[in-house]
Amino acid sequence: AMTTPATYQLHVTGMSCQHCVKAVTQAVQDQDGEALVTVDLAQGQVTVQTVLGEEAVREIIREEGYGVA
């Protein structure tokens, strides 16, 4: 059964550069190849559209070494 993707807006700390953006995006897409990840570095905001649960997304980002509010 297909799960309907949900969109989460997370406040992420510790991101400072394009490398961080790529790391976060890649980490999420490793778990969900269809995920759409949008990062606003200035606001420290990550928007993820994914079939993964919100807690799973938070955990993935934390494992990359960033803080999730």
N, C-alpha and C positions, 0 to 999 in steps of 0.2 A: 504494500500500500504506500502511496506517495504521501509524504508529510508536507503540509503547507508551510513554506518558509515564514518565519516571523522576523520582525526587524527589532533590533535592540540598540539603544543608544547608551553607550557606556562612557564614563568619565575615566580616562586612563592617565596616570602620572608616569613620568620618567621618559616619555617620548620626546626626542629633541631634534630628530633629523630624518631624512628620507630613508636612511638605513633602518630606523625604527619602524617606519611605515611599512617597508617591505617585510621586515621580520614578523610584524603582527599579522599582516595580510597573508603571508606565506603559511604561518602557523595555523591560521583558521582554515585556509584552503587545503592544507594537508589533511584536515579532518572532514571537510566538506568542499569538494572540488567545485561545487556550483555557487558557493558563498560569494556574496558581494560585500566587499569591505571598503568603507570610506573613512579616511582619517583626516581630521581637522587638527593639525599640529598646534595652531595658535590657540584653539579652545581646549585642546587636550581631549577631544571627543572622537570616539570611534563608533561608527554606525555599521552594524553587521546585519545583513539579511541572510538568514541561514535556516536549515532544517534542524540544526543543533539547538539544544536547550540553552537558556541564558546562563545557567551556572556552568555548563560545559564551556561556553565561550569565555566566561570570566576566568576559568581555570587555565584554559589554553594561553590567554594573554598573561596571566600571572606566571606561568611556567617560562615565558619568554623573559621574565625579569621585570615586568612593569607592574605598577600598582593599579588596581581597579577599585574605584570608589563604590 
